[in-house]
Amino acid sequence: MATAKEVAGNGGAAGEKPGPEAGSARREGNHSDAAPEAPKGAWGKGLPAYPDWMEPYLPALHDGFNAMNKYVSVPALKAGLGRYMSNPLTGYLMILRTRGRKSGQMRDAPLGYAIVGDAVYCMAGFGRQTHWFKNIQADPKVEVILPARSFSGIAEEVTDDAERLRVLPPLLRSMGVVAGAMGMGNTRQMTPQEISAKCDGLPLVRMRATGIAAGPEDPGGWFWAVPVAISGWWLVRWMRGRGRARKAGRAGR
């Protein structure tokens, strides 16, 4: 399941390799480049959203989130399980599909979100170095896969202070206890001004629909595999139960 900052906005879309701008040693192919000390804002460093004690662990946390999302969250969401994974306690998840600025391939990032008015909002939880955020700066055309609907749209950073004050509270609260566990504090007891100050340096992104996009239950999606897997599991259990019953019956004769 996605973690809080991934939920708040993962440092990288699944499959997009971290680059040397991250501020730590990054591996590209078979080559490893050691970068200098990460600047303020790299993977959340120096931002008020993260307590000081957490800063040394942010690069490793970012890499861990990427692995978890690539192998767990993204496959589950693409299989249509978002409606079962999302709840007020652990938060609500969507997939944001961006085009990789280097590869040109579509990249999937599982993120926490909130619907406010006629737009969907999410946040880049590792700051401006977040890979999916840099992707939309290069190409703002995105696809959004929500638990119950999907659409294509345009993503843009929110720079208006009044809009941030209005949107950040419901967005942070939609992440459930995960946001608080990652250092955001109890957002339900914080004022909009306190939440905005806590999120200073974390880009808020607005997505408005311009068309439709295929979801997990549409042709090409993977939701069909869920009932097939469940049916197969019950069939195997039934067949094993029948086999045990026959053996017990022969043994009793």
C-alpha positions in Angstrom: 0.0 0.0 0.0 1.2 3.5 -0.7 2.9 5.3 2.1 2.1 8.7 3.4 4.4 10.8 1.2 3.7 8.6 -1.7 0.1 9.1 -0.8 0.8 12.8 -0.5 2.7 12.5 -3.7 5.3 9.9 -4.3 8.9 10.9 -5.2 8.7 9.0 -8.4 6.2 7.4 -10.8 6.5 3.7 -10.8 9.2 2.7 -13.3 10.8 6.2 -13.6 14.4 5.9 -12.6 15.7 8.5 -10.1 18.2 10.8 -11.6 21.4 12.3 -10.3 19.5 15.5 -9.3 18.2 13.6 -6.3 21.3 14.5 -4.4 22.6 11.0 -3.6 24.2 8.2 -5.5 21.8 7.0 -8.3 22.2 4.1 -10.7 21.6 4.5 -14.4 22.0 1.2 -16.2 25.4 -0.2 -15.1 26.8 3.2 -14.1 26.6 4.8 -10.6 27.0 8.5 -10.3 27.6 10.1 -6.9 26.0 13.5 -6.6 26.8 16.2 -4.1 24.8 16.9 -1.0 21.1 17.2 -1.8 19.9 20.8 -2.0 17.0 22.0 0.0 13.8 20.4 -1.2 15.5 17.3 -2.7 13.4 14.4 -1.6 11.8 16.7 1.0 15.0 17.8 2.7 14.7 21.0 4.5 10.9 21.2 4.1 8.7 21.8 7.1 6.6 18.8 6.2 9.3 16.5 7.5 10.8 16.6 11.1 14.5 17.0 11.4 15.1 13.4 12.6 13.6 12.0 9.4 15.8 13.9 6.9 18.7 11.4 6.8 16.2 8.7 5.9 14.3 10.5 3.2 16.3 9.1 0.2 15.9 5.6 1.5 12.3 6.2 2.2 11.8 7.5 -1.3 13.4 4.4 -2.8 11.3 2.1 -0.5 8.1 3.9 -1.6 9.1 3.4 -5.2 9.6 -0.3 -4.8 6.4 -0.8 -2.8 4.3 1.2 -5.3 5.9 -0.6 -8.3 5.3 -4.1 -7.0 2.2 -3.7 -4.8 0.2 -0.5 -5.0 0.2 0.1 -8.8 -0.7 -3.6 -9.7 -3.5 -3.6 -7.1 -4.9 -0.3 -8.3 -4.6 -1.3 -12.0 -6.5 -4.5 -11.1 -9.4 -2.4 -9.9 -8.9 -2.9 -6.2 -8.7 0.8 -5.4 -12.3 0.7 -4.1 -11.4 -1.9 -1.6 -8.1 -0.4 -0.6 -9.4 3.2 -0.1 -11.1 4.2 3.2 -11.1 7.1 5.7 -8.6 5.4 8.0 -5.7 4.5 5.6 -6.6 7.1 2.9 -7.8 7.1 -0.7 -5.6 6.2 -3.6 -5.6 6.9 -7.4 -3.2 6.4 -10.2 -1.7 9.4 -12.0 -0.3 8.5 -15.4 2.3 10.9 -16.8 4.6 10.7 -19.7 8.2 10.2 -18.7 10.2 13.4 -19.6 13.2 11.3 -20.6 11.8 7.9 -21.7 8.6 9.1 -23.4 6.8 6.1 -21.8 3.7 6.4 -19.6 4.5 6.2 -15.9 2.1 5.3 -13.1 2.2 6.9 -9.7 -0.2 5.9 -6.9 -1.2 9.0 -5.0 -3.6 10.3 -2.4 -6.2 12.7 -3.8 -9.2 14.8 -3.0 -12.0 16.0 -5.3 -12.7 19.7 -4.7 -15.2 21.4 -6.9 -14.7 20.2 -10.5 -11.1 19.2 -10.1 -8.9 16.4 -8.6 -6.0 17.5 -6.5 -2.8 15.8 -5.3 0.5 16.8 -3.8 4.1 16.1 -4.6 5.2 14.8 -1.2 8.9 14.8 -1.9 9.0 18.4 -3.2 9.8 19.7 -6.6 12.2 16.8 -7.3 9.3 14.4 -7.4 9.6 12.6 -10.7 5.9 12.7 -11.7 5.8 16.4 -10.9 8.8 17.0 -13.2 7.0 14.9 -15.9 3.9 17.1 -15.9 6.1 20.2 -16.1 7.4 18.8 -19.4 4.0 17.5 -20.5 0.8 18.4 -18.6 -1.4 15.9 -20.3 -2.2 13.1 -17.8 -4.6 10.2 -17.2 -6.2 9.8 -13.8 -7.6 6.5 -12.6 -9.8 6.9 -9.6 -11.4 4.0 -7.8 -14.7 4.4 -9.6 -13.9 6.4 -12.7 -11.1 7.5 -15.1 -10.4 10.5 -17.2 -7.7 12.2 -19.3 -6.9 15.8 -18.4 -4.5 18.6 -17.9 -2.4 18.9 -14.8 -1.1 22.3 -13.5 0.5 23.5 -10.3 -1.6 25.6 -7.9 0.1 28.8 -7.1 -2.8 30.8 -5.7 -2.5 31.0 -1.9 -6.3 31.1 -1.4 -6.8 27.9 -3.4 -4.0 26.1 -1.4 -5.7 27.2 1.8 -9.0 25.8 0.6 -7.7 22.5 -0.9 -4.9 21.4 1.3 -7.0 20.6 4.4 -9.4 18.1 2.7 -6.5 16.7 0.7 -4.4 16.0 3.8 -7.4 14.7 5.8 -8.2 12.3 2.9 -4.9 10.5 3.6 -6.1 9.2 7.0 -3.7 8.3 9.7 -0.9 7.8 7.2 -0.2 11.5 6.8 0.1 12.0 10.5 2.4 9.0 10.9 4.8 10.6 8.4 5.2 13.9 10.4 2.2 16.0 9.1 0.6 16.0 12.6 -3.1 15.7 13.4 -4.5 17.6 10.4 -8.0 17.4 11.8 -7.0 19.7 14.6 -4.9 22.1 12.5 -6.1 25.3 10.9 -5.9 25.7 7.1 -3.1 28.2 7.7 -1.1 25.7 9.8 -1.6 23.0 7.2 -0.5 25.3 4.4 2.6 26.3 6.4 3.4 22.6 7.0 3.1 21.9 3.3 5.3 24.8 2.2 7.6 23.7 -0.6 5.3 20.7 -1.6 3.7 21.4 -5.0 -0.1 21.2 -5.1 -1.4 20.0 -8.4 -4.8 20.4 -10.0 -6.2 18.1 -12.6 -9.2 18.9 -14.7 -10.8 16.4 -17.1 -10.7 17.0 -20.8 -11.8 13.5 -21.9 -12.3 9.9 -20.9 -9.6 7.3 -20.1 -9.8 3.5 -19.8 -10.2 2.2 -16.3 -9.5 -1.2 -14.8 -13.0 -2.5 -15.7 -12.8 -1.3 -19.3 -11.3 -3.3 -22.3 -7.6 -3.7 -21.7 -8.0 -3.4 -17.9 -7.2 -6.1 -15.4 -10.2 -6.1 -13.1 -11.5 -9.3 -14.9 -8.6 -11.2 -13.3 -10.0 -10.6 -9.8 -13.3 -12.6 -10.1 -11.4 -15.2 -12.2 -8.8 -15.6 -9.4 -11.4 -15.8 -6.7 -13.5 -18.4 -8.7 -10.4 -20.4 -9.3 -9.5 -20.4 -5.6 -13.0 -21.6 -4.6 -12.9 -24.2 -7.3 -9.7 -25.6 -6.0 -11.0 -25.6 -2.4 -14.2 -27.4 -3.5 -12.3 -30.1 -5.5 -9.9 -30.7 -2.5 -12.9 -30.9 -0.2 -14.6 -33.5 -2.5 -11.4 -35.5 -2.7 -11.0 -35.6 1.1 -14.7 -36.6 1.5 -14.2 -39.5 -1.0 -11.1 -40.7 0.8 -12.9 -40.5 4.2 -15.8 -42.5 2.7 -13.6 -45.2 1.4 -11.7 -45.4 4.7 -15.0 -45.9 6.6 -16.1 -48.9 4.5 
